[in-house]
């Protein structure tokens, strides 16, 4: 079973990558670095919280695991 800290670190790294990509896309689409960055930050916060919750739910699901 994964620890809560591991789930959080994984989510943070994933979301930092997503933040950088989303800021770039937002800038290209809007032409504004500030607006693109704001959209990316909001998306990252929502995605981070959703991902942590999703990982924690799956950490408690026993289906598909093999216990050796």
CHARMM internal coordinates of N, CA and C (Angstrom, degrees):
IC EDIT
DIST 1 N 1 CA 1.4511
DIST 1 CA 1 C 1.5248
ANGL 1 N 1 CA 1 C 109.19
DIST 1 C 2 N 1.2907
ANGL 1 CA 1 C 2 N 115.66
DIHE 1 N 1 CA 1 C 2 N 138.79
DIST 2 N 2 CA 1.4662
ANGL 1 C 2 N 2 CA 121.41
DIHE 1 CA 1 C 2 N 2 CA 179.17
DIST 2 CA 2 C 1.5181
ANGL 2 N 2 CA 2 C 111.22
DIHE 1 C 2 N 2 CA 2 C -77.21
DIST 2 C 3 N 1.3223
ANGL 2 CA 2 C 3 N 115.95
DIHE 2 N 2 CA 2 C 3 N 144.67
DIST 3 N 3 CA 1.4625
ANGL 2 C 3 N 3 CA 118.87
DIHE 2 CA 2 C 3 N 3 CA 175.81
DIST 3 CA 3 C 1.5245
ANGL 3 N 3 CA 3 C 109.27
DIHE 2 C 3 N 3 CA 3 C -79.93
DIST 3 C 4 N 1.2840
ANGL 3 CA 3 C 4 N 115.52
DIHE 3 N 3 CA 3 C 4 N 159.94
DIST 4 N 4 CA 1.4634
ANGL 3 C 4 N 4 CA 121.14
DIHE 3 CA 3 C 4 N 4 CA 178.30
DIST 4 CA 4 C 1.5305
ANGL 4 N 4 CA 4 C 110.50
DIHE 3 C 4 N 4 CA 4 C -61.74
DIST 4 C 5 N 1.3302
ANGL 4 CA 4 C 5 N 116.79
DIHE 4 N 4 CA 4 C 5 N -39.68
DIST 5 N 5 CA 1.4705
ANGL 4 C 5 N 5 CA 121.09
DIHE 4 CA 4 C 5 N 5 CA -179.91
DIST 5 CA 5 C 1.5256
ANGL 5 N 5 CA 5 C 111.09
DIHE 4 C 5 N 5 CA 5 C -62.03
DIST 5 C 6 N 1.3374
ANGL 5 CA 5 C 6 N 116.93
DIHE 5 N 5 CA 5 C 6 N -41.84
DIST 6 N 6 CA 1.4658
ANGL 5 C 6 N 6 CA 120.31
DIHE 5 CA 5 C 6 N 6 CA 178.73
DIST 6 CA 6 C 1.5216
ANGL 6 N 6 CA 6 C 110.87
DIHE 5 C 6 N 6 CA 6 C -63.23
DIST 6 C 7 N 1.3223
ANGL 6 CA 6 C 7 N 117.16
DIHE 6 N 6 CA 6 C 7 N -43.18
DIST 7 N 7 CA 1.4614
ANGL 6 C 7 N 7 CA 120.87
DIHE 6 CA 6 C 7 N 7 CA 178.01
DIST 7 CA 7 C 1.5215
ANGL 7 N 7 CA 7 C 111.56
DIHE 6 C 7 N 7 CA 7 C -60.30
DIST 7 C 8 N 1.3193
ANGL 7 CA 7 C 8 N 116.42
DIHE 7 N 7 CA 7 C 8 N -40.93
DIST 8 N 8 CA 1.4658
ANGL 7 C 8 N 8 CA 120.76
DIHE 7 CA 7 C 8 N 8 CA -179.55
DIST 8 CA 8 C 1.5257
ANGL 8 N 8 CA 8 C 110.96
DIHE 7 C 8 N 8 CA 8 C -68.04
DIST 8 C 9 N 1.3236
ANGL 8 CA 8 C 9 N 117.89
DIHE 8 N 8 CA 8 C 9 N -43.93
DIST 9 N 9 CA 1.4706
ANGL 8 C 9 N 9 CA 121.06
DIHE 8 CA 8 C 9 N 9 CA 179.78
DIST 9 CA 9 C 1.5263
ANGL 9 N 9 CA 9 C 110.36
DIHE 8 C 9 N 9 CA 9 C -62.99
DIST 9 C 10 N 1.3260
ANGL 9 CA 9 C 10 N 117.25
DIHE 9 N 9 CA 9 C 10 N -44.49
DIST 10 N 10 CA 1.4616
ANGL 9 C 10 N 10 CA 120.68
DIHE 9 CA 9 C 10 N 10 CA 177.55
DIST 10 CA 10 C 1.5282
ANGL 10 N 10 CA 10 C 110.79
DIHE 9 C 10 N 10 CA 10 C -59.01
DIST 10 C 11 N 1.3120
ANGL 10 CA 10 C 11 N 116.38
DIHE 10 N 10 CA 10 C 11 N -43.93
DIST 11 N 11 CA 1.4611
ANGL 10 C 11 N 11 CA 120.75
DIHE 10 CA 10 C 11 N 11 CA -179.57
DIST 11 CA 11 C 1.5315
ANGL 11 N 11 CA 11 C 111.33
DIHE 10 C 11 N 11 CA 11 C -65.28
DIST 11 C 12 N 1.3250
ANGL 11 CA 11 C 12 N 117.05
DIHE 11 N 11 CA 11 C 12 N -38.88
DIST 12 N 12 CA 1.4667
ANGL 11 C 12 N 12 CA 120.60
DIHE 11 CA 11 C 12 N 12 CA -179.92
DIST 12 CA 12 C 1.5299
ANGL 12 N 12 CA 12 C 111.18
DIHE 11 C 12 N 12 CA 12 C -64.83
DIST 12 C 13 N 1.3217
ANGL 12 CA 12 C 13 N 116.95
DIHE 12 N 12 CA 12 C 13 N -45.54
DIST 13 N 13 CA 1.4635
ANGL 12 C 13 N 13 CA 120.29
DIHE 12 CA 12 C 13 N 13 CA -179.86
DIST 13 CA 13 C 1.5250
ANGL 13 N 13 CA 13 C 110.61
DIHE 12 C 13 N 13 CA 13 C -64.23
DIST 13 C 14 N 1.3142
ANGL 13 CA 13 C 14 N 116.58
DIHE 13 N 13 CA 13 C 14 N -45.78
DIST 14 N 14 CA 1.4629
ANGL 13 C 14 N 14 CA 121.04
DIHE 13 CA 13 C 14 N 14 CA 179.17
DIST 14 CA 14 C 1.5258
ANGL 14 N 14 CA 14 C 110.40
DIHE 13 C 14 N 14 CA 14 C -59.31
DIST 14 C 15 N 1.3247
ANGL 14 CA 14 C 15 N 116.00
DIHE 14 N 14 CA 14 C 15 N -43.39
DIST 15 N 15 CA 1.4577
ANGL 14 C 15 N 15 CA 119.57
DIHE 14 CA 14 C 15 N 15 CA -177.47
DIST 15 CA 15 C 1.5164
ANGL 15 N 15 CA 15 C 113.07
DIHE 14 C 15 N 15 CA 15 C -72.29
DIST 15 C 16 N 1.3253
ANGL 15 CA 15 C 16 N 118.79
DIHE 15 N 15 CA 15 C 16 N -29.68
DIST 16 N 16 CA 1.4645
ANGL 15 C 16 N 16 CA 120.34
DIHE 15 CA 15 C 16 N 16 CA 174.19
DIST 16 CA 16 C 1.5244
ANGL 16 N 16 CA 16 C 111.04
DIHE 15 C 16 N 16 CA 16 C -64.99
DIST 16 C 17 N 1.3262
ANGL 16 CA 16 C 17 N 116.00
DIHE 16 N 16 CA 16 C 17 N -40.17
DIST 17 N 17 CA 1.4652
ANGL 16 C 17 N 17 CA 119.61
DIHE 16 CA 16 C 17 N 17 CA 175.27
DIST 17 CA 17 C 1.5313
ANGL 17 N 17 CA 17 C 110.60
DIHE 16 C 17 N 17 CA 17 C -63.21
DIST 17 C 18 N 1.3116
ANGL 17 CA 17 C 18 N 115.83
DIHE 17 N 17 CA 17 C 18 N -45.62
DIST 18 N 18 CA 1.4643
ANGL 17 C 18 N 18 CA 120.66
DIHE 17 CA 17 C 18 N 18 CA 178.58
DIST 18 CA 18 C 1.5228
ANGL 18 N 18 CA 18 C 112.19
DIHE 17 C 18 N 18 CA 18 C -63.45
DIST 18 C 19 N 1.3209
ANGL 18 CA 18 C 19 N 117.14
DIHE 18 N 18 CA 18 C 19 N -38.20
DIST 19 N 19 CA 1.4603
ANGL 18 C 19 N 19 CA 121.53
DIHE 18 CA 18 C 19 N 19 CA 178.70
DIST 19 CA 19 C 1.5172
ANGL 19 N 19 CA 19 C 110.92
DIHE 18 C 19 N 19 CA 19 C -60.70
DIST 19 C 20 N 1.3123
ANGL 19 CA 19 C 20 N 116.76
DIHE 19 N 19 CA 19 C 20 N -45.74
DIST 20 N 20 CA 1.4641
ANGL 19 C 20 N 20 CA 120.78
DIHE 19 CA 19 C 20 N 20 CA 179.89
DIST 20 CA 20 C 1.5237
ANGL 20 N 20 CA 20 C 111.02
DIHE 19 C 20 N 20 CA 20 C -62.83
DIST 20 C 21 N 1.3189
ANGL 20 CA 20 C 21 N 116.82
DIHE 20 N 20 CA 20 C 21 N -45.48
DIST 21 N 21 CA 1.4673
ANGL 20 C 21 N 21 CA 119.83
DIHE 20 CA 20 C 21 N 21 CA 179.87
DIST 21 CA 21 C 1.5208
ANGL 21 N 21 CA 21 C 111.87
DIHE 20 C 21 N 21 CA 21 C -66.65
DIST 21 C 22 N 1.3163
ANGL 21 CA 21 C 22 N 116.65
DIHE 21 N 21 CA 21 C 22 N -43.08
DIST 22 N 22 CA 1.4577
ANGL 21 C 22 N 22 CA 120.84
DIHE 21 CA 21 C 22 N 22 CA -178.58
DIST 22 CA 22 C 1.5279
ANGL 22 N 22 CA 22 C 111.24
DIHE 21 C 22 N 22 CA 22 C -66.34
DIST 22 C 23 N 1.3270
ANGL 22 CA 22 C 23 N 117.71
DIHE 22 N 22 CA 22 C 23 N -37.17
DIST 23 N 23 CA 1.4678
ANGL 22 C 23 N 23 CA 120.77
DIHE 22 CA 22 C 23 N 23 CA 177.50
DIST 23 CA 23 C 1.5223
ANGL 23 N 23 CA 23 C 109.94
DIHE 22 C 23 N 23 CA 23 C -62.99
DIST 23 C 24 N 1.3355
ANGL 23 CA 23 C 24 N 116.32
DIHE 23 N 23 CA 23 C 24 N -41.73
DIST 24 N 24 CA 1.4624
ANGL 23 C 24 N 24 CA 120.31
DIHE 23 CA 23 C 24 N 24 CA 177.78
DIST 24 CA 24 C 1.5156
ANGL 24 N 24 CA 24 C 112.02
DIHE 23 C 24 N 24 CA 24 C -63.80
DIST 24 C 25 N 1.3129
ANGL 24 CA 24 C 25 N 116.94
DIHE 24 N 24 CA 24 C 25 N -44.85
DIST 25 N 25 CA 1.4739
ANGL 24 C 25 N 25 CA 120.75
DIHE 24 CA 24 C 25 N 25 CA 178.34
DIST 25 CA 25 C 1.5267
ANGL 25 N 25 CA 25 C 109.97
DIHE 24 C 25 N 25 CA 25 C -64.91
DIST 25 C 26 N 1.3211
ANGL 25 CA 25 C 26 N 116.78
DIHE 25 N 25 CA 25 C 26 N -44.01
DIST 26 N 26 CA 1.4688
ANGL 25 C 26 N 26 CA 120.72
DIHE 25 CA 25 C 26 N 26 CA 179.07
DIST 26 CA 26 C 1.5103
ANGL 26 N 26 CA 26 C 112.21
DIHE 25 C 26 N 26 CA 26 C -60.08
DIST 26 C 27 N 1.3199
ANGL 26 CA 26 C 27 N 116.42
DIHE 26 N 26 CA 26 C 27 N -40.09
DIST 27 N 27 CA 1.4694
ANGL 26 C 27 N 27 CA 121.38
DIHE 26 CA 26 C 27 N 27 CA 178.15
DIST 27 CA 27 C 1.5226
ANGL 27 N 27 CA 27 C 110.45
DIHE 26 C 27 N 27 CA 27 C -65.80
DIST 27 C 28 N 1.3427
ANGL 27 CA 27 C 28 N 116.40
DIHE 27 N 27 CA 27 C 28 N -45.02
DIST 28 N 28 CA 1.4655
ANGL 27 C 28 N 28 CA 119.65
DIHE 27 CA 27 C 28 N 28 CA 179.40
DIST 28 CA 28 C 1.5280
ANGL 28 N 28 CA 28 C 111.88
DIHE 27 C 28 N 28 CA 28 C -63.37
DIST 28 C 29 N 1.3165
ANGL 28 CA 28 C 29 N 117.51
DIHE 28 N 28 CA 28 C 29 N -39.66
DIST 29 N 29 CA 1.4627
ANGL 28 C 29 N 29 CA 121.33
DIHE 28 CA 28 C 29 N 29 CA -177.05
DIST 29 CA 29 C 1.5275
ANGL 29 N 29 CA 29 C 111.89
DIHE 28 C 29 N 29 CA 29 C -74.98
DIST 29 C 30 N 1.3310
ANGL 29 CA 29 C 30 N 117.06
DIHE 29 N 29 CA 29 C 30 N -42.65
DIST 30 N 30 CA 1.4655
ANGL 29 C 30 N 30 CA 119.93
DIHE 29 CA 29 C 30 N 30 CA -175.13
DIST 30 CA 30 C 1.5282
ANGL 30 N 30 CA 30 C 113.27
DIHE 29 C 30 N 30 CA 30 C -93.37
DIST 30 C 31 N 1.3272
ANGL 30 CA 30 C 31 N 116.64
DIHE 30 N 30 CA 30 C 31 N -22.58
DIST 31 N 31 CA 1.4553
ANGL 30 C 31 N 31 CA 119.79
DIHE 30 CA 30 C 31 N 31 CA -175.61
DIST 31 CA 31 C 1.5216
ANGL 31 N 31 CA 31 C 112.87
DIHE 30 C 31 N 31 CA 31 C 79.35
DIST 31 C 32 N 1.3166
ANGL 31 CA 31 C 32 N 116.36
DIHE 31 N 31 CA 31 C 32 N 2.47
DIST 32 N 32 CA 1.4621
ANGL 31 C 32 N 32 CA 121.62
DIHE 31 CA 31 C 32 N 32 CA -178.76
DIST 32 CA 32 C 1.5224
ANGL 32 N 32 CA 32 C 109.13
DIHE 31 C 32 N 32 CA 32 C -122.35
DIST 32 C 33 N 1.3322
ANGL 32 CA 32 C 33 N 115.91
DIHE 32 N 32 CA 32 C 33 N 121.44
DIST 33 N 33 CA 1.4653
ANGL 32 C 33 N 33 CA 120.14
DIHE 32 CA 32 C 33 N 33 CA 178.13
DIST 33 CA 33 C 1.5273
ANGL 33 N 33 CA 33 C 110.82
DIHE 32 C 33 N 33 CA 33 C -65.77
DIST 33 C 34 N 1.3248
ANGL 33 CA 33 C 34 N 117.25
DIHE 33 N 33 CA 33 C 34 N -37.55
DIST 34 N 34 CA 1.4683
ANGL 33 C 34 N 34 CA 121.22
DIHE 33 CA 33 C 34 N 34 CA -179.17
DIST 34 CA 34 C 1.5322
ANGL 34 N 34 CA 34 C 110.99
DIHE 33 C 34 N 34 CA 34 C -66.18
DIST 34 C 35 N 1.3184
ANGL 34 CA 34 C 35 N 117.02
DIHE 34 N 34 CA 34 C 35 N -47.89
DIST 35 N 35 CA 1.4606
ANGL 34 C 35 N 35 CA 120.57
DIHE 34 CA 34 C 35 N 35 CA -179.82
DIST 35 CA 35 C 1.5266
ANGL 35 N 35 CA 35 C 110.45
DIHE 34 C 35 N 35 CA 35 C -66.79
DIST 35 C 36 N 1.3225
ANGL 35 CA 35 C 36 N 116.42
DIHE 35 N 35 CA 35 C 36 N -43.13
DIST 36 N 36 CA 1.4624
ANGL 35 C 36 N 36 CA 120.12
DIHE 35 CA 35 C 36 N 36 CA 177.58
DIST 36 CA 36 C 1.5166
ANGL 36 N 36 CA 36 C 112.27
DIHE 35 C 36 N 36 CA 36 C -59.84
DIST 36 C 37 N 1.3251
ANGL 36 CA 36 C 37 N 116.65
DIHE 36 N 36 CA 36 C 37 N -40.85
DIST 37 N 37 CA 1.4623
ANGL 36 C 37 N 37 CA 121.02
DIHE 36 CA 36 C 37 N 37 CA 179.03
DIST 37 CA 37 C 1.5208
ANGL 37 N 37 CA 37 C 111.86
DIHE 36 C 37 N 37 CA 37 C -68.66
DIST 37 C 38 N 1.3299
ANGL 37 CA 37 C 38 N 117.00
DIHE 37 N 37 CA 37 C 38 N -38.19
DIST 38 N 38 CA 1.4699
ANGL 37 C 38 N 38 CA 121.00
DIHE 37 CA 37 C 38 N 38 CA 177.94
DIST 38 CA 38 C 1.5241
ANGL 38 N 38 CA 38 C 110.56
DIHE 37 C 38 N 38 CA 38 C -63.97
DIST 38 C 39 N 1.3196
ANGL 38 CA 38 C 39 N 116.26
DIHE 38 N 38 CA 38 C 39 N -46.09
DIST 39 N 39 CA 1.4648
ANGL 38 C 39 N 39 CA 120.23
DIHE 38 CA 38 C 39 N 39 CA 177.48
DIST 39 CA 39 C 1.5224
ANGL 39 N 39 CA 39 C 110.51
DIHE 38 C 39 N 39 CA 39 C -60.29
DIST 39 C 40 N 1.3165
ANGL 39 CA 39 C 40 N 116.64
DIHE 39 N 39 CA 39 C 40 N -42.44
DIST 40 N 40 CA 1.4600
ANGL 39 C 40 N 40 CA 121.00
DIHE 39 CA 39 C 40 N 40 CA 179.39
DIST 40 CA 40 C 1.5275
ANGL 40 N 40 CA 40 C 111.54
DIHE 39 C 40 N 40 CA 40 C -64.30
DIST 40 C 41 N 1.3219
ANGL 40 CA 40 C 41 N 117.65
DIHE 40 N 40 CA 40 C 41 N -40.61
DIST 41 N 41 CA 1.4675
ANGL 40 C 41 N 41 CA 121.24
DIHE 40 CA 40 C 41 N 41 CA -179.79
DIST 41 CA 41 C 1.5271
ANGL 41 N 41 CA 41 C 111.12
DIHE 40 C 41 N 41 CA 41 C -64.82
DIST 41 C 42 N 1.3270
ANGL 41 CA 41 C 42 N 116.98
DIHE 41 N 41 CA 41 C 42 N -43.91
DIST 42 N 42 CA 1.4677
ANGL 41 C 42 N 42 CA 120.67
DIHE 41 CA 41 C 42 N 42 CA 178.63
DIST 42 CA 42 C 1.5291
ANGL 42 N 42 CA 42 C 109.69
DIHE 41 C 42 N 42 CA 42 C -63.23
DIST 42 C 43 N 1.3243
ANGL 42 CA 42 C 43 N 116.57
DIHE 42 N 42 CA 42 C 43 N -45.72
DIST 43 N 43 CA 1.4600
ANGL 42 C 43 N 43 CA 120.96
DIHE 42 CA 42 C 43 N 43 CA 178.90
DIST 43 CA 43 C 1.5308
ANGL 43 N 43 CA 43 C 111.14
DIHE 42 C 43 N 43 CA 43 C -60.71
DIST 43 C 44 N 1.3219
ANGL 43 CA 43 C 44 N 116.97
DIHE 43 N 43 CA 43 C 44 N -40.62
DIST 44 N 44 CA 1.4597
ANGL 43 C 44 N 44 CA 121.22
DIHE 43 CA 43 C 44 N 44 CA -179.50
DIST 44 CA 44 C 1.5203
ANGL 44 N 44 CA 44 C 111.40
DIHE 43 C 44 N 44 CA 44 C -65.67
DIST 44 C 45 N 1.3098
ANGL 44 CA 44 C 45 N 117.72
DIHE 44 N 44 CA 44 C 45 N -42.49
DIST 45 N 45 CA 1.4783
ANGL 44 C 45 N 45 CA 120.55
DIHE 44 CA 44 C 45 N 45 CA 178.51
DIST 45 CA 45 C 1.5233
ANGL 45 N 45 CA 45 C 111.09
DIHE 44 C 45 N 45 CA 45 C -61.64
DIST 45 C 46 N 1.3129
ANGL 45 CA 45 C 46 N 116.46
DIHE 45 N 45 CA 45 C 46 N -46.82
DIST 46 N 46 CA 1.4647
ANGL 45 C 46 N 46 CA 120.60
DIHE 45 CA 45 C 46 N 46 CA 179.40
DIST 46 CA 46 C 1.5315
ANGL 46 N 46 CA 46 C 110.08
DIHE 45 C 46 N 46 CA 46 C -63.51
DIST 46 C 47 N 1.3186
ANGL 46 CA 46 C 47 N 116.52
DIHE 46 N 46 CA 46 C 47 N -45.92
DIST 47 N 47 CA 1.4558
ANGL 46 C 47 N 47 CA 120.79
DIHE 46 CA 46 C 47 N 47 CA -179.57
DIST 47 CA 47 C 1.5184
ANGL 47 N 47 CA 47 C 112.65
DIHE 46 C 47 N 47 CA 47 C -64.22
DIST 47 C 48 N 1.3195
ANGL 47 CA 47 C 48 N 117.37
DIHE 47 N 47 CA 47 C 48 N -39.86
DIST 48 N 48 CA 1.4580
ANGL 47 C 48 N 48 CA 121.85
DIHE 47 CA 47 C 48 N 48 CA 179.58
DIST 48 CA 48 C 1.5246
ANGL 48 N 48 CA 48 C 111.30
DIHE 47 C 48 N 48 CA 48 C -61.17
DIST 48 C 49 N 1.3148
ANGL 48 CA 48 C 49 N 115.89
DIHE 48 N 48 CA 48 C 49 N -50.36
DIST 49 N 49 CA 1.4647
ANGL 48 C 49 N 49 CA 120.02
DIHE 48 CA 48 C 49 N 49 CA -178.93
DIST 49 CA 49 C 1.5301
ANGL 49 N 49 CA 49 C 111.19
DIHE 48 C 49 N 49 CA 49 C -63.99
DIST 49 C 50 N 1.3164
ANGL 49 CA 49 C 50 N 116.34
DIHE 49 N 49 CA 49 C 50 N -40.34
DIST 50 N 50 CA 1.4660
ANGL 49 C 50 N 50 CA 120.56
DIHE 49 CA 49 C 50 N 50 CA 178.70
DIST 50 CA 50 C 1.5229
ANGL 50 N 50 CA 50 C 110.97
DIHE 49 C 50 N 50 CA 50 C -64.97
DIST 50 C 51 N 1.3207
ANGL 50 CA 50 C 51 N 116.99
DIHE 50 N 50 CA 50 C 51 N -42.76
DIST 51 N 51 CA 1.4603
ANGL 50 C 51 N 51 CA 121.15
DIHE 50 CA 50 C 51 N 51 CA -178.10
DIST 51 CA 51 C 1.5229
ANGL 51 N 51 CA 51 C 111.43
DIHE 50 C 51 N 51 CA 51 C -66.29
DIST 51 C 52 N 1.3079
ANGL 51 CA 51 C 52 N 117.98
DIHE 51 N 51 CA 51 C 52 N -43.35
DIST 52 N 52 CA 1.4648
ANGL 51 C 52 N 52 CA 120.60
DIHE 51 CA 51 C 52 N 52 CA 179.34
DIST 52 CA 52 C 1.5274
ANGL 52 N 52 CA 52 C 109.80
DIHE 51 C 52 N 52 CA 52 C -62.15
DIST 52 C 53 N 1.3211
ANGL 52 CA 52 C 53 N 117.09
DIHE 52 N 52 CA 52 C 53 N -45.21
DIST 53 N 53 CA 1.4651
ANGL 52 C 53 N 53 CA 120.31
DIHE 52 CA 52 C 53 N 53 CA 178.58
DIST 53 CA 53 C 1.5270
ANGL 53 N 53 CA 53 C 110.46
DIHE 52 C 53 N 53 CA 53 C -61.37
DIST 53 C 54 N 1.3157
ANGL 53 CA 53 C 54 N 117.29
DIHE 53 N 53 CA 53 C 54 N -44.11
DIST 54 N 54 CA 1.4617
ANGL 53 C 54 N 54 CA 122.77
DIHE 53 CA 53 C 54 N 54 CA -179.89
DIST 54 CA 54 C 1.5296
ANGL 54 N 54 CA 54 C 110.87
DIHE 53 C 54 N 54 CA 54 C -61.24
DIST 54 C 55 N 1.3193
ANGL 54 CA 54 C 55 N 117.43
DIHE 54 N 54 CA 54 C 55 N -45.86
DIST 55 N 55 CA 1.4620
ANGL 54 C 55 N 55 CA 121.60
DIHE 54 CA 54 C 55 N 55 CA 179.20
DIST 55 CA 55 C 1.5226
ANGL 55 N 55 CA 55 C 111.63
DIHE 54 C 55 N 55 CA 55 C -63.24
DIST 55 C 56 N 1.3147
ANGL 55 CA 55 C 56 N 117.69
DIHE 55 N 55 CA 55 C 56 N -40.79
DIST 56 N 56 CA 1.4508
ANGL 55 C 56 N 56 CA 121.04
DIHE 55 CA 55 C 56 N 56 CA -178.70
DIST 56 CA 56 C 1.5251
ANGL 56 N 56 CA 56 C 110.73
DIHE 55 C 56 N 56 CA 56 C -67.96
DIST 56 C 57 N 1.3222
ANGL 56 CA 56 C 57 N 117.09
DIHE 56 N 56 CA 56 C 57 N -38.44
DIST 57 N 57 CA 1.4619
ANGL 56 C 57 N 57 CA 119.82
DIHE 56 CA 56 C 57 N 57 CA 176.65
DIST 57 CA 57 C 1.5238
ANGL 57 N 57 CA 57 C 109.45
DIHE 56 C 57 N 57 CA 57 C -61.82
DIST 57 C 58 N 1.3245
ANGL 57 CA 57 C 58 N 117.40
DIHE 57 N 57 CA 57 C 58 N -48.95
DIST 58 N 58 CA 1.4613
ANGL 57 C 58 N 58 CA 121.20
DIHE 57 CA 57 C 58 N 58 CA -179.06
DIST 58 CA 58 C 1.5274
ANGL 58 N 58 CA 58 C 111.98
DIHE 57 C 58 N 58 CA 58 C -66.02
DIST 58 C 59 N 1.3243
ANGL 58 CA 58 C 59 N 118.09
DIHE 58 N 58 CA 58 C 59 N -28.35
DIST 59 N 59 CA 1.4622
ANGL 58 C 59 N 59 CA 120.18
DIHE 58 CA 58 C 59 N 59 CA 178.14
DIST 59 CA 59 C 1.5279
ANGL 59 N 59 CA 59 C 110.73
DIHE 58 C 59 N 59 CA 59 C -63.36
DIST 59 C 60 N 1.3148
ANGL 59 CA 59 C 60 N 116.89
DIHE 59 N 59 CA 59 C 60 N -27.17
DIST 60 N 60 CA 1.4565
ANGL 59 C 60 N 60 CA 120.97
DIHE 59 CA 59 C 60 N 60 CA -179.65
DIST 60 CA 60 C 1.5192
ANGL 60 N 60 CA 60 C 114.50
DIHE 59 C 60 N 60 CA 60 C -92.26
DIST 60 C 61 N 1.3240
ANGL 60 CA 60 C 61 N 117.60
DIHE 60 N 60 CA 60 C 61 N -4.53
DIST 61 N 61 CA 1.4608
ANGL 60 C 61 N 61 CA 121.59
DIHE 60 CA 60 C 61 N 61 CA -179.49
DIST 61 CA 61 C 1.5253
ANGL 61 N 61 CA 61 C 108.82
DIHE 60 C 61 N 61 CA 61 C -87.33
DIST 61 C 62 N 1.3066
ANGL 61 CA 61 C 62 N 116.91
DIHE 61 N 61 CA 61 C 62 N 125.68
DIST 62 N 62 CA 1.4535
ANGL 61 C 62 N 62 CA 120.77
DIHE 61 CA 61 C 62 N 62 CA -177.66
DIST 62 CA 62 C 1.5218
ANGL 62 N 62 CA 62 C 112.64
DIHE 61 C 62 N 62 CA 62 C -87.01
DIST 62 C 63 N 1.2924
ANGL 62 CA 62 C 63 N 118.12
DIHE 62 N 62 CA 62 C 63 N -17.42
DIST 63 N 63 CA 1.4588
ANGL 62 C 63 N 63 CA 121.94
DIHE 62 CA 62 C 63 N 63 CA -177.17
DIST 63 CA 63 C 1.5284
ANGL 63 N 63 CA 63 C 111.37
DIHE 62 C 63 N 63 CA 63 C -58.60
DIST 63 C 64 N 1.3079
ANGL 63 CA 63 C 64 N 116.32
DIHE 63 N 63 CA 63 C 64 N 134.85
DIST 64 N 64 CA 1.4545
ANGL 63 C 64 N 64 CA 121.46
DIHE 63 CA 63 C 64 N 64 CA 176.02
DIST 64 CA 64 C 1.5117
ANGL 64 N 64 CA 64 C 115.81
DIHE 63 C 64 N 64 CA 64 C 83.81
DIST 64 C 65 N 1.3124
ANGL 64 CA 64 C 65 N 117.71
DIHE 64 N 64 CA 64 C 65 N 0.57
DIST 65 N 65 CA 1.4695
ANGL 64 C 65 N 65 CA 121.12
DIHE 64 CA 64 C 65 N 65 CA 178.35
DIST 65 CA 65 C 1.5150
ANGL 65 N 65 CA 65 C 110.05
DIHE 64 C 65 N 65 CA 65 C -97.74
DIST 65 C 66 N 1.3082
ANGL 65 CA 65 C 66 N 114.56
DIHE 65 N 65 CA 65 C 66 N 147.52
DIST 66 N 66 CA 1.4590
ANGL 65 C 66 N 66 CA 120.16
DIHE 65 CA 65 C 66 N 66 CA 174.40
DIST 66 CA 66 C 1.5097
ANGL 66 N 66 CA 66 C 108.27
DIHE 65 C 66 N 66 CA 66 C -114.36
DIST 66 C 67 N 1.2924
ANGL 66 CA 66 C 67 N 115.47
DIHE 66 N 66 CA 66 C 67 N 127.43
DIST 67 N 67 CA 1.4596
ANGL 66 C 67 N 67 CA 120.21
DIHE 66 CA 66 C 67 N 67 CA 178.68
DIST 67 CA 67 C 1.5234
ANGL 67 N 67 CA 67 C 108.13
DIHE 66 C 67 N 67 CA 67 C -100.90
DIST 67 C 68 N 1.3195
ANGL 67 CA 67 C 68 N 115.47
DIHE 67 N 67 CA 67 C 68 N 118.67
DIST 68 N 68 CA 1.4709
ANGL 67 C 68 N 68 CA 120.11
DIHE 67 CA 67 C 68 N 68 CA -177.23
DIST 68 CA 68 C 1.4932
ANGL 68 N 68 CA 68 C 110.31
DIHE 67 C 68 N 68 CA 68 C -96.71
END
COOR INIT
IC SEED 1 N 1 CA 1 C
IC BUILD
